[in-house]
Amino acid sequence: MAAENFDNEIDEVSSFQYTGIPEEEAWLFSKLLFIWEKPLFDRAKKLHRRGNALQMEDLLPLPSCDYGDVVGEKFERAWEKQQRLHKSAAAASGNKKLNDLSNISNTDDENQGTTKVRRALLEVMGRKFLYAGILKAVNTGLQFCYPILLNEILKFIERTQTGAYNETDPWYDRYRGYWLSALLLVAMGSKAITE
């Protein structure tokens, strides 16, 4: 029986293939918790049992939006747009001829080129980096919640032990430690998700 399971496992390991692109097919909860990567870890675990390691063909396929040709085409379109905007701005200003480069210093040309590259990159990848930046800011804010909430919970415990709360106090004061603990749980769970 054990030999049959091992043989089935070897067949399963040697005939491994992804169907589709797991990251693109993942739903929100799966993306937040990286459940879509589970086939890769299962594969690594099975290979490790046999004394093998992951190979290049075992890795998860890239999402179509991350392929170099797709990103390259987007960047070329954004670069051409920046070139057109630069030419139209230069033509509108009327103080330089486009073909006359003798008045442009290397520093001016480098600064304009750097600005165009930045704008093109921002157009291509800006939204992803904006989302990542917002997520990182939320994560950092949640990181500061832990010591603040923990301090408040400890103050509540100290006050409770000294008898500062009694039955006539409003419920939100008497149960302050509980709702602060629940808030701490939510904050730490949210922080783990935004990592």
LODRENSE-694689 format. One record per residue (C-alpha): residue in three letters; residue number from 0; x, y, z; chain. Coordinates in pm, 1 decimal. Example, Ala and Ser with C-alpha at 12.3 -4.5 7.8 and 13.67 -1.06 7.14 Angstrom:
# residues 2
<'ALA' 0 <1230.0 -450.0 780.0> 'A'>
<'SER' 1 <1367.0 -106.0 714.0> 'A'>
***
This chain:
# residues 195
<'MET' 0 <0.0 0.0 0.0> 'A'>
<'ALA' 1 <276.5 245.7 94.3> 'A'>
<'ALA' 2 <472.6 152.4 -220.3> 'A'>
<'GLU' 3 <166.9 228.5 -436.7> 'A'>
<'ASN' 4 <128.2 572.1 -272.2> 'A'>
<'PHE' 5 <497.3 642.9 -328.9> 'A'>
<'ASP' 6 <469.3 536.9 -695.6> 'A'>
<'ASN' 7 <161.1 755.9 -741.2> 'A'>
<'GLU' 8 <345.7 1044.0 -578.0> 'A'>
<'ILE' 9 <643.2 998.4 -813.7> 'A'>
<'ASP' 10 <410.0 998.3 -1114.3> 'A'>
<'GLU' 11 <233.0 1304.2 -977.3> 'A'>
<'VAL' 12 <563.7 1483.8 -918.3> 'A'>
<'SER' 13 <705.5 1403.9 -1261.2> 'A'>
<'SER' 14 <388.7 1504.9 -1449.4> 'A'>
<'PHE' 15 <332.4 1837.7 -1275.9> 'A'>
<'GLN' 16 <199.4 2126.7 -1487.3> 'A'>
<'TYR' 17 <11.6 2445.4 -1411.0> 'A'>
<'THR' 18 <-321.7 2502.9 -1572.6> 'A'>
<'GLY' 19 <-358.3 2871.6 -1642.4> 'A'>
<'ILE' 20 <-192.9 3147.7 -1445.0> 'A'>
<'PRO' 21 <-267.6 3107.1 -1072.1> 'A'>
<'GLU' 22 <-211.4 3473.6 -981.4> 'A'>
<'GLU' 23 <-455.3 3598.5 -1244.8> 'A'>
<'GLU' 24 <-718.6 3339.9 -1153.9> 'A'>
<'ALA' 25 <-695.3 3401.3 -777.8> 'A'>
<'TRP' 26 <-979.1 3575.3 -598.7> 'A'>
<'LEU' 27 <-931.3 3858.5 -349.4> 'A'>
<'PHE' 28 <-896.0 3647.2 -34.2> 'A'>
<'SER' 29 <-653.1 3414.4 -211.7> 'A'>
<'LYS' 30 <-444.1 3711.2 -325.8> 'A'>
<'LEU' 31 <-438.8 3865.5 20.8> 'A'>
<'LEU' 32 <-321.8 3544.3 185.5> 'A'>
<'PHE' 33 <-114.9 3414.8 -111.2> 'A'>
<'ILE' 34 <-317.6 3094.1 -127.1> 'A'>
<'TRP' 35 <-268.1 3093.2 -505.0> 'A'>
<'GLU' 36 <98.6 2997.0 -443.0> 'A'>
<'LYS' 37 <3.2 2673.0 -264.7> 'A'>
<'PRO' 38 <69.5 2448.1 -570.7> 'A'>
<'LEU' 39 <430.8 2568.1 -575.9> 'A'>
<'PHE' 40 <482.3 2482.5 -208.2> 'A'>
<'ASP' 41 <310.5 2146.3 -249.6> 'A'>
<'ARG' 42 <541.1 2073.1 -540.4> 'A'>
<'ALA' 43 <848.9 2173.8 -339.0> 'A'>
<'LYS' 44 <738.5 1954.3 -48.9> 'A'>
<'LYS' 45 <695.4 1648.9 -274.0> 'A'>
<'LEU' 46 <1027.1 1706.9 -446.1> 'A'>
<'HIS' 47 <1202.0 1752.5 -111.4> 'A'>
<'ARG' 48 <1072.6 1414.7 5.4> 'A'>
<'ARG' 49 <1243.6 1260.8 -296.0> 'A'>
<'GLY' 50 <1562.7 1455.9 -232.8> 'A'>
<'ASN' 51 <1513.8 1691.5 -528.8> 'A'>
<'ALA' 52 <1473.5 2066.2 -554.9> 'A'>
<'LEU' 53 <1249.8 2290.6 -759.1> 'A'>
<'GLN' 54 <1354.9 2345.5 -1118.8> 'A'>
<'MET' 55 <1291.2 2643.6 -1344.1> 'A'>
<'GLU' 56 <987.7 2477.5 -1506.7> 'A'>
<'ASP' 57 <832.5 2428.1 -1159.9> 'A'>
<'LEU' 58 <804.0 2800.3 -1091.9> 'A'>
<'LEU' 59 <471.2 2975.7 -1119.3> 'A'>
<'PRO' 60 <401.7 3138.8 -1455.7> 'A'>
<'LEU' 61 <412.4 3518.1 -1467.9> 'A'>
<'PRO' 62 <90.1 3712.4 -1507.0> 'A'>
<'SER' 63 <49.6 3834.9 -1863.7> 'A'>
<'CYS' 64 <81.2 4199.2 -1754.7> 'A'>
<'ASP' 65 <435.9 4134.9 -1624.4> 'A'>
<'TYR' 66 <586.8 3995.4 -1944.8> 'A'>
<'GLY' 67 <870.2 4204.3 -2084.3> 'A'>
<'ASP' 68 <711.2 4247.1 -2426.0> 'A'>
<'VAL' 69 <386.3 4376.9 -2273.3> 'A'>
<'VAL' 70 <564.6 4618.8 -2039.6> 'A'>
<'GLY' 71 <804.0 4715.2 -2321.1> 'A'>
<'GLU' 72 <516.4 4805.2 -2554.9> 'A'>
<'LYS' 73 <350.5 5013.1 -2283.6> 'A'>
<'PHE' 74 <678.1 5192.8 -2215.0> 'A'>
<'GLU' 75 <736.7 5260.3 -2586.8> 'A'>
<'ARG' 76 <389.6 5413.5 -2620.2> 'A'>
<'ALA' 77 <446.3 5625.6 -2308.9> 'A'>
<'TRP' 78 <792.7 5729.6 -2435.9> 'A'>
<'GLU' 79 <652.2 5830.0 -2775.3> 'A'>
<'LYS' 80 <382.8 6028.4 -2600.0> 'A'>
<'GLN' 81 <647.4 6209.7 -2393.1> 'A'>
<'GLN' 82 <846.9 6278.9 -2710.6> 'A'>
<'ARG' 83 <537.8 6426.3 -2880.6> 'A'>
<'LEU' 84 <456.8 6637.2 -2574.7> 'A'>
<'HIS' 85 <815.5 6763.4 -2559.7> 'A'>
<'LYS' 86 <817.6 6851.3 -2930.6> 'A'>
<'SER' 87 <481.5 7025.2 -2912.2> 'A'>
<'ALA' 88 <591.9 7220.6 -2603.9> 'A'>
<'ALA' 89 <914.4 7321.9 -2777.6> 'A'>
<'ALA' 90 <724.2 7424.0 -3090.6> 'A'>
<'ALA' 91 <472.1 7621.1 -2884.4> 'A'>
<'SER' 92 <743.9 7809.7 -2701.1> 'A'>
<'GLY' 93 <899.0 7912.8 -3032.5> 'A'>
<'ASN' 94 <1235.3 8003.1 -2880.3> 'A'>
<'LYS' 95 <1423.6 7694.2 -3005.1> 'A'>
<'LYS' 96 <1426.0 7511.5 -3331.4> 'A'>
<'LEU' 97 <1378.9 7138.1 -3286.2> 'A'>
<'ASN' 98 <1661.0 7049.1 -3523.8> 'A'>
<'ASP' 99 <1905.1 7308.0 -3389.2> 'A'>
<'LEU' 100 <2082.3 7138.4 -3100.9> 'A'>
<'SER' 101 <2367.9 7385.8 -3072.8> 'A'>
<'ASN' 102 <2186.5 7591.3 -2808.9> 'A'>
<'ILE' 103 <2115.4 7291.4 -2585.1> 'A'>
<'SER' 104 <2379.9 7197.2 -2332.6> 'A'>
<'ASN' 105 <2438.9 6837.5 -2233.4> 'A'>
<'THR' 106 <2296.4 6909.7 -1887.8> 'A'>
<'ASP' 107 <1971.3 7047.3 -2033.4> 'A'>
<'ASP' 108 <1940.8 6750.0 -2266.3> 'A'>
<'GLU' 109 <2006.7 6502.7 -1981.5> 'A'>
<'ASN' 110 <1755.8 6674.0 -1752.3> 'A'>
<'GLN' 111 <1486.8 6671.4 -2021.3> 'A'>
<'GLY' 112 <1562.8 6306.3 -2101.5> 'A'>
<'THR' 113 <1550.9 6210.1 -1735.7> 'A'>
<'THR' 114 <1221.0 6390.9 -1692.8> 'A'>
<'LYS' 115 <1073.9 6216.1 -1996.3> 'A'>
<'VAL' 116 <1189.3 5876.8 -1872.4> 'A'>
<'ARG' 117 <1040.3 5942.7 -1528.0> 'A'>
<'ARG' 118 <709.1 6046.8 -1677.2> 'A'>
<'ALA' 119 <699.9 5746.3 -1909.0> 'A'>
<'LEU' 120 <779.3 5508.2 -1621.9> 'A'>
<'LEU' 121 <517.2 5676.1 -1405.9> 'A'>
<'GLU' 122 <259.5 5627.7 -1678.9> 'A'>
<'VAL' 123 <349.0 5259.3 -1720.1> 'A'>
<'MET' 124 <406.7 5149.7 -1359.3> 'A'>
<'GLY' 125 <280.1 5444.2 -1156.1> 'A'>
<'ARG' 126 <-55.5 5298.4 -1058.5> 'A'>
<'LYS' 127 <99.7 4977.9 -922.6> 'A'>
<'PHE' 128 <354.6 5174.8 -721.0> 'A'>
<'LEU' 129 <82.7 5410.0 -595.7> 'A'>
<'TYR' 130 <-121.3 5114.2 -468.3> 'A'>
<'ALA' 131 <188.5 4960.1 -313.3> 'A'>
<'GLY' 132 <277.0 5292.5 -147.7> 'A'>
<'ILE' 133 <-71.2 5333.3 -2.4> 'A'>
<'LEU' 134 <-63.3 4974.9 123.2> 'A'>
<'LYS' 135 <278.2 5033.1 281.4> 'A'>
<'ALA' 136 <155.7 5353.8 448.3> 'A'>
<'VAL' 137 <-143.5 5166.7 593.3> 'A'>
<'ASN' 138 <87.6 4887.4 709.1> 'A'>
<'THR' 139 <321.3 5135.5 877.9> 'A'>
<'GLY' 140 <28.1 5306.7 1048.8> 'A'>
<'LEU' 141 <-95.8 4971.0 1175.5> 'A'>
<'GLN' 142 <252.1 4894.9 1305.8> 'A'>
<'PHE' 143 <228.5 5197.0 1536.4> 'A'>
<'CYS' 144 <-109.3 5076.6 1667.8> 'A'>
<'TYR' 145 <45.2 4780.2 1848.9> 'A'>
<'PRO' 146 <245.5 4966.8 2117.0> 'A'>
<'ILE' 147 <-24.0 5231.1 2162.3> 'A'>
<'LEU' 148 <-304.8 4980.8 2208.5> 'A'>
<'LEU' 149 <-91.1 4756.1 2427.1> 'A'>
<'ASN' 150 <-6.3 5054.1 2648.5> 'A'>
<'GLU' 151 <-376.0 5138.2 2684.2> 'A'>
<'ILE' 152 <-460.8 4776.9 2770.1> 'A'>
<'LEU' 153 <-191.4 4772.6 3039.2> 'A'>
<'LYS' 154 <-321.8 5102.5 3181.5> 'A'>
<'PHE' 155 <-670.0 4949.4 3194.9> 'A'>
<'ILE' 156 <-534.6 4646.5 3384.4> 'A'>
<'GLU' 157 <-352.4 4870.6 3633.0> 'A'>
<'ARG' 158 <-663.7 5082.6 3690.5> 'A'>
<'THR' 159 <-878.0 4773.9 3731.7> 'A'>
<'GLN' 160 <-641.2 4632.3 3993.9> 'A'>
<'THR' 161 <-643.9 4960.1 4186.6> 'A'>
<'GLY' 162 <-1025.0 4964.3 4186.5> 'A'>
<'ALA' 163 <-1063.5 5270.3 3963.2> 'A'>
<'TYR' 164 <-1365.8 5115.1 3786.9> 'A'>
<'ASN' 165 <-1690.3 5023.9 3956.0> 'A'>
<'GLU' 166 <-2038.0 4906.2 3854.5> 'A'>
<'THR' 167 <-2174.4 5260.4 3810.4> 'A'>
<'ASP' 168 <-1922.0 5349.1 3538.3> 'A'>
<'PRO' 169 <-2050.6 5338.5 3179.6> 'A'>
<'TRP' 170 <-2010.7 5003.6 3002.9> 'A'>
<'TYR' 171 <-1749.1 5135.4 2760.1> 'A'>
<'ASP' 172 <-1522.3 5227.4 3053.9> 'A'>
<'ARG' 173 <-1574.8 4899.4 3239.1> 'A'>
<'TYR' 174 <-1510.2 4690.6 2926.6> 'A'>
<'ARG' 175 <-1242.3 4914.7 2782.2> 'A'>
<'GLY' 176 <-976.0 4643.5 2803.9> 'A'>
<'TYR' 177 <-1191.9 4401.4 2605.8> 'A'>
<'TRP' 178 <-1268.6 4633.2 2318.3> 'A'>
<'LEU' 179 <-907.9 4753.9 2310.9> 'A'>
<'SER' 180 <-796.5 4389.6 2288.7> 'A'>
<'ALA' 181 <-1044.1 4327.8 2006.7> 'A'>
<'LEU' 182 <-916.1 4639.8 1830.7> 'A'>
<'LEU' 183 <-558.6 4515.1 1875.8> 'A'>
<'LEU' 184 <-657.2 4180.2 1721.8> 'A'>
<'VAL' 185 <-812.6 4355.1 1420.0> 'A'>
<'ALA' 186 <-511.5 4586.4 1380.9> 'A'>
<'MET' 187 <-259.5 4301.1 1393.5> 'A'>
<'GLY' 188 <-469.0 4089.7 1155.4> 'A'>
<'SER' 189 <-489.3 4383.5 914.9> 'A'>
<'LYS' 190 <-116.2 4440.4 945.5> 'A'>
<'ALA' 191 <-47.4 4075.9 860.3> 'A'>
<'ILE' 192 <-269.1 4102.2 552.7> 'A'>
<'THR' 193 <-101.8 4423.6 433.6> 'A'>
<'GLU' 194 <253.3 4284.9 469.0> 'A'>
***
